[in-house]
Amino acid sequence: MKRNWNTENDRPMDMKENEDRMGRTLDALEHPGRFTKEELEELLADRECVAACRDLLDCREALARRHAAAPDVDGQWEAFCRRHPDAAGAARGRKRMRRAAWWTALAVAASLALLMMLPLTGRREYTVFRAGPAGGEVKEEVRGGIRTVRIPRGMSRRLVLPDGSRVWLNAESSLSYPGSFGGRDRREVTLQGEAYFEVAPDSLHPFVVETAALQTQVLGTSFNVRAYSPEDTRVTLLRGSVKVSDRHRGELLLRPGEGTDSSLDRKTVEDAEDCRAWTDGRFAFDDAPLVEIMRELGRWYNVDIVFTDREVMQERLHFRADRRDSLEQVLELLNCLRKVRARIEDGRVVVGV
């Protein structure tokens, strides 16, 4: 998007417009499911703005980990924005300010304000997952002939698409698809979250799964797509073949037992069936980082996950559990591995050594 700049002091003529855009870009990075494919492409095309927003999100996460026992960082951020709508005011008087410097100044100012707002505690804690509102339910809506199904935390659901393809949607996931694939060259669906697909064969109409970071195209096959965020994105193929591409025209053809992530690096998956264990009501992790395991537990049981030791986050484990068991039972199994100690404190799961 072309910007209008004041050549006298080289700063934006409409700072409010830039602030609004930065706010929408932050929202798109944290909650891509709230935006259409076209809106995401437009917002993420501004690389300088995206880079500044990612820096700001990193600052927020670092501050949340360094201070406070599970502070409400998002709430504090919103309160800051309400109290200081012109957070870039201190930078406006500076002459010859370049565009990248303006975004950086805004991010730094907001981060410093957050630092002052966050209470200090004696014990360092690193929050890696936050609980959401309780009592969620499956929601469906239809707009312009496109049906969207949203699955809350703690639930999963199987769908049958108009072409007979079967889809299992994991917790905190959504899938959008047309009411009919008739008259379309491609059977295209849009995923936010995680889903396992068993695609009905149709050589004349490729089946395409769109996510924020990748596109997966098949003719008839079984595969798992995980796309909770561009950074937490991967595709695993169980049967058939798929072509995975990114938004930079990179492509990769996968064979059964292979997977990839947003970098399009080919990876051999030791037990590809584990990627769909959740569709059978099981947790299954092979040589997975503990932080990844705990985030999955947080998503399923909708509970805050807090670490008290940064190094233990990357401890790699083999772990199996039943998703029908209670959180207490699953944590007991985890503790039996004698690698970490996980316990429930004040409604949160606290993980240490």
C-alpha positions in Angstrom: 0.0 0.0 0.0 1.4 3.4 -1.0 1.8 5.9 1.8 1.7 9.7 1.7 4.7 11.3 3.3 5.5 14.8 4.2 8.8 15.6 2.4 9.6 18.5 4.9 10.2 16.2 7.9 9.7 12.8 6.2 7.0 11.5 8.5 3.5 10.1 7.8 0.8 12.7 7.1 -1.8 10.5 8.8 -0.3 8.9 11.9 -3.7 7.6 13.0 -4.0 5.6 9.8 -0.6 4.0 10.5 -1.6 3.3 14.1 -4.8 1.6 13.0 -2.9 -0.5 10.4 -0.4 -1.6 13.0 -3.2 -2.6 15.4 -4.9 -4.7 12.6 -1.6 -6.3 11.7 -1.0 -7.3 15.3 -4.5 -8.8 15.4 -3.8 -10.6 12.2 -0.6 -12.1 13.5 -2.2 -13.3 16.7 -5.6 -14.3 15.4 -5.4 -15.0 11.6 -8.7 -16.8 11.7 -10.5 -13.5 12.2 -9.5 -12.3 8.8 -10.3 -13.3 5.2 -7.6 -14.6 2.9 -7.5 -11.3 1.0 -7.3 -9.3 4.2 -4.3 -11.4 5.5 -2.5 -11.0 2.2 -2.9 -7.3 2.2 -1.9 -6.8 5.8 1.1 -9.2 5.7 2.4 -7.7 2.4 3.8 -4.7 4.4 7.0 -6.3 5.5 8.3 -3.4 7.6 5.0 -3.2 9.5 5.0 -7.0 10.0 8.6 -6.9 11.2 7.8 -4.1 13.7 4.7 -6.0 15.0 6.7 -9.2 15.4 9.3 -7.3 17.4 6.5 -5.9 19.6 4.9 -9.3 20.2 8.4 -10.7 21.1 8.8 -7.9 23.6 5.4 -8.6 25.1 6.1 -12.3 25.4 9.6 -11.7 26.9 8.1 -9.3 29.5 5.4 -11.7 30.4 7.9 -14.5 30.9 10.3 -12.3 33.0 7.8 -10.7 35.3 4.6 -11.5 37.1 2.9 -14.8 37.8 0.8 -15.0 34.7 0.1 -11.3 34.2 -2.8 -10.2 31.9 -0.4 -8.8 29.3 -3.1 -8.5 26.6 -5.4 -6.6 29.0 -2.6 -4.3 30.0 -1.7 -3.7 26.4 -5.3 -2.8 25.6 -5.5 -0.5 28.6 -2.3 1.2 27.5 -3.7 1.8 24.0 -6.8 3.4 25.5 -4.8 5.7 27.7 -2.2 6.6 25.1 -3.9 6.6 21.6 -1.0 8.6 20.3 1.8 6.4 21.5 4.1 7.7 18.8 3.7 11.3 20.0 7.2 11.4 21.3 8.6 10.5 17.9 6.5 13.0 16.0 8.7 16.0 16.8 11.8 14.3 15.4 12.9 15.4 12.0 14.2 13.2 9.2 12.6 10.2 10.8 12.5 7.2 8.5 9.6 4.9 8.2 11.3 1.9 9.8 12.5 4.0 12.7 8.9 5.2 13.4 7.6 1.7 13.7 10.5 0.7 16.0 9.9 3.8 18.2 6.3 2.9 18.7 7.1 -0.7 19.6 9.8 0.3 22.1 7.6 2.9 23.7 4.8 0.4 24.1 7.1 -2.3 25.5 8.6 0.1 28.0 5.2 1.1 29.2 4.3 -2.6 29.6 7.5 -3.1 31.6 6.4 -0.4 34.1 2.9 -1.9 34.4 3.9 -5.5 35.1 4.3 -6.3 38.7 7.6 -8.0 39.8 7.8 -11.3 41.6 10.6 -13.2 43.2 10.1 -16.4 41.1 10.6 -16.2 37.3 7.8 -17.6 35.4 7.3 -18.2 31.6 3.7 -18.4 30.5 3.5 -20.4 27.2 -0.2 -20.8 27.0 -3.2 -19.0 28.3 -6.7 -20.3 29.1 -9.7 -18.7 27.3 -13.3 -18.3 28.2 -14.9 -21.5 29.6 -17.9 -23.3 28.3 -17.3 -23.0 24.5 -19.4 -24.8 22.0 -19.2 -25.7 18.3 -20.3 -22.8 16.1 -21.4 -22.8 12.5 -22.1 -19.8 10.2 -22.8 -19.3 6.5 -21.9 -16.2 4.6 -22.0 -15.8 0.9 -22.4 -19.5 0.4 -19.3 -20.3 2.5 -19.8 -22.4 5.7 -17.4 -21.9 8.6 -17.3 -24.4 11.5 -15.4 -23.4 14.7 -14.4 -25.9 17.3 -13.6 -24.6 20.9 -10.9 -25.7 23.2 -11.4 -29.1 24.7 -13.4 -30.5 21.8 -12.9 -32.1 18.4 -15.4 -32.9 15.6 -15.7 -34.9 12.4 -17.2 -33.3 9.3 -18.2 -34.7 5.9 -17.7 -32.2 3.1 -20.0 -31.9 0.0 -17.7 -34.1 -2.1 -17.7 -36.9 0.5 -14.3 -36.0 1.9 -14.0 -36.5 5.7 -12.3 -34.0 8.0 -11.5 -34.2 11.7 -11.1 -30.8 13.3 -9.0 -30.5 16.4 -9.6 -28.2 19.4 -9.5 -24.4 18.7 -9.7 -24.9 15.0 -12.0 -23.6 12.2 -12.7 -24.8 8.6 -14.4 -22.8 5.9 -15.7 -24.5 2.7 -18.4 -23.9 0.1 -21.9 -25.5 0.4 -21.2 -27.2 -2.9 -18.1 -27.8 -5.0 -20.1 -28.0 -8.2 -19.0 -25.7 -11.0 -15.6 -25.1 -9.4 -12.2 -26.1 -10.8 -10.8 -26.8 -7.4 -12.3 -28.1 -4.1 -10.8 -25.4 -1.9 -11.1 -25.1 1.9 -9.5 -22.7 4.4 -8.1 -24.0 7.7 -7.1 -22.2 11.0 -5.8 -24.7 13.6 -5.4 -28.4 13.0 -7.3 -31.0 10.9 -6.9 -34.5 9.5 -8.2 -35.0 6.0 -9.3 -38.1 4.1 -10.0 -36.7 0.6 -12.4 -38.3 -1.8 -10.6 -39.0 -5.1 -11.4 -36.7 -8.0 -8.6 -36.3 -10.6 -10.4 -33.5 -12.4 -10.9 -31.3 -9.3 -7.8 -31.0 -7.0 -8.5 -30.6 -3.3 -6.7 -27.6 -1.8 -6.2 -26.7 1.8 -5.3 -23.0 2.4 -3.7 -21.8 5.6 -2.0 -18.5 6.5 1.5 -19.8 5.6 1.0 -22.8 3.2 -1.2 -24.3 0.5 -1.6 -28.1 0.3 -2.9 -29.6 -3.0 -4.0 -33.2 -3.4 -6.1 -35.4 -5.7 -7.1 -38.1 -3.2 -5.1 -38.9 0.0 -4.8 -38.8 3.8 -2.8 -36.1 5.5 -2.7 -33.9 8.6 -2.4 -30.1 8.5 -1.5 -28.1 11.6 -1.7 -24.3 11.2 -2.3 -22.6 14.6 0.0 -19.8 13.4 2.6 -19.3 10.6 5.3 -20.3 13.1 3.3 -23.4 14.3 2.5 -24.9 10.8 3.3 -28.3 9.5 1.9 -30.9 7.0 2.3 -34.6 7.5 1.4 -37.1 4.7 0.1 -40.6 5.6 -1.1 -41.9 2.2 -1.0 -40.7 -1.4 0.9 -37.6 -2.4 0.5 -33.9 -1.8 2.1 -30.7 -3.2 2.8 -28.1 -0.6 3.6 -24.5 -1.6 4.1 -21.2 0.2 3.3 -17.6 -0.7 6.8 -17.2 -2.3 6.1 -19.8 -5.0 8.2 -22.4 -3.3 6.9 -26.0 -3.8 7.6 -29.4 -2.2 6.1 -32.8 -3.2 5.7 -35.1 -0.2 5.7 -38.9 -0.1 4.0 -41.0 2.6 5.9 -40.7 5.9 7.2 -37.3 5.1 6.3 -33.8 6.5 7.2 -30.2 6.2 6.7 -26.9 7.9 6.5 -23.3 6.8 10.1 -23.4 5.7 9.3 -26.2 3.2 12.1 -28.3 4.5 11.5 -32.1 3.9 11.4 -34.1 7.1 11.0 -37.9 7.6 8.4 -38.6 10.2 9.2 -41.7 12.3 5.6 -42.7 13.0 3.3 -40.6 10.7 0.2 -42.2 12.4 1.0 -40.3 15.6 0.1 -37.1 13.9 -3.5 -38.2 13.8 -3.7 -39.8 17.2 -5.8 -36.9 18.4 -8.6 -38.1 16.0 -8.8 -41.3 18.1 -8.8 -39.4 21.4 -5.1 -39.8 22.2 -2.2 -37.6 22.9 0.9 -39.0 21.1 4.3 -37.3 21.1 7.6 -38.8 19.9 10.8 -36.9 20.8 8.7 -33.7 21.2 9.8 -30.6 23.1 8.1 -30.4 26.5 6.8 -26.9 25.7 5.0 -28.3 22.6 3.4 -31.1 24.8 2.3 -28.6 27.4 0.7 -26.2 24.9 -1.3 -29.1 23.6 -2.5 -29.9 27.1 -3.3 -26.3 27.7 -5.3 -26.1 24.5 -7.3 -29.3 25.3 -8.0 -28.6 28.9 -8.1 -24.8 28.5 -5.7 -24.0 31.2 -2.7 -21.6 31.7 0.6 -23.3 31.3 3.5 -21.7 33.2 7.2 -22.8 33.3 9.5 -21.9 36.1 12.7 -23.1 34.3 13.4 -21.9 30.7 15.8 -24.7 29.9 13.3 -27.5 30.7 11.0 -26.2 28.0 13.2 -27.9 25.4 13.4 -31.2 27.2 12.4 -33.8 24.6 10.0 -36.6 25.6 8.1 -39.6 24.3 4.6 -39.3 25.9 1.3 -41.0 25.5 -2.0 -40.3 27.2 -5.8 -40.6 26.8 -7.6 -37.3 26.0 -10.6 -38.6 27.9 -8.6 -38.6 31.2 -8.7 -35.7 33.6 -5.9 -33.1 33.6 -4.8 -34.4 37.0 -4.4 -38.0 35.6 -2.5 -36.8 32.6 -0.1 -34.7 34.7 0.4 -37.8 37.0 1.5 -39.8 33.9 3.8 -37.0 32.8 5.4 -36.9 36.3 6.0 -40.6 36.2 8.6 -40.0 33.5 10.7 -38.3 36.2 12.0 -35.7 33.8 9.9 -32.8 35.1 7.4 -31.9 37.8 4.0 -30.6 36.7 1.4 -29.5 39.3 -1.8 -27.5 39.5 -1.4 -24.2 41.3 -4.2 -21.6 41.6 -5.9 -23.1 38.5 -2.7 -23.0 36.4 -0.4 -25.8 35.5 3.1 -25.0 36.7 6.0 -26.9 35.2 9.5 -27.1 36.7 12.2 -29.6 37.7 
